[in-house]
């Protein structure tokens, strides 16, 4: 019985770690790209390149949000300009985002 409980506990623990272990963050992806680009560089040149590459801002296309995010920003701005509050704002945002 103890072995069964232990094995269930270990399985649950391992399952909780799996998504974190396999999901690559944006920073990790950036590190891979910079590292691949710096393959032919050595020493101080490589350090300088990596520092520059890793601190670079994302391209304008990446910085821009998805169409849904852009729509949300526009509706939110319009609701703010109209000074809508509470239920009135919720109703406006709902119709704005649908249409």
N, C-alpha and C positions, 0 to 999 in steps of 0.2 A: 504494500500500500504506500509506504514511504517513497519507494522508487517511482511509482506512478505519479505521485504528487510532485516530486522533484522534476521528473521529466516534463510534466505539464508546465511547471514554473519556468524551466529553462526554455521550453518552446515559446512560451508567451514573451519572455524576455528577448529572445532572438528575433521574433517577429516584430517586436516594437523597434528594434534597431535597423531592420532591413531597409525601410524607406530612406532613412537618413544616410545610410551607407552607400546607396546607389544613386541618389539624386545629386547631380552635379550642380553646384551653384554657378551663378554668372561669373563670380570671381575665379572659380576653378576653371571654367571654360576659357576665360581670358588668359589665365596662367598657362594653359596648354597651348593656346595660339601664340603667345609671346615666346614661350619656350621653343616652339617649333621654328619660329622666325629667327631665333637667336642661335640656332644650331651651329652656324659657321663662325660664330664669334667666340672669343676667349678672353679671360681675365677681366681687366677693368673695362674694356670695350663692351663685354657682355653684361657686366653689372650696370653700366650706364644705360645700355639699350633696354634691359629688363625694367629698370626703374622708370624710364620714360614710357615704355609700352604699358606697364601696369597702372601707371597714374593717368594715362590718356583717358579723356572723356569719351563716352560712346558716340557713335555717329549720329547725326541729326535724325536719321530715319529710325534708329533704335530708340532715341530719346522721346520721340513722338509716341503718344499712346495709341491704343487700338481705337477703331471707329466708335465702339461703345463708350470708351473712356472719354473720347472727344465730345460725343453727344452728351454725356453726363456733365462735363464741364460747361458746355454751352447752356444746357437747361438750368444748371445750378446758378450760373451767372445771371440768366434771365430772371429766375426766381428771386435772386438777391436784388436786382434792379427794381423789381415790382414790390419789394419789401414784404413778400409773402411769409407767413408764419404758421406753424401747427398743421392742422388738417388741410387748410387751404393750400399750403406749400406741398404737402404730400400728394394731394390730388393733382396739382399742376405738374409736379415732377413725373407722376405716373403717366399722365396723358402726353407730356412732352417726350418722354423716353419711348413711348409706344409709337408715336407719330413721327 
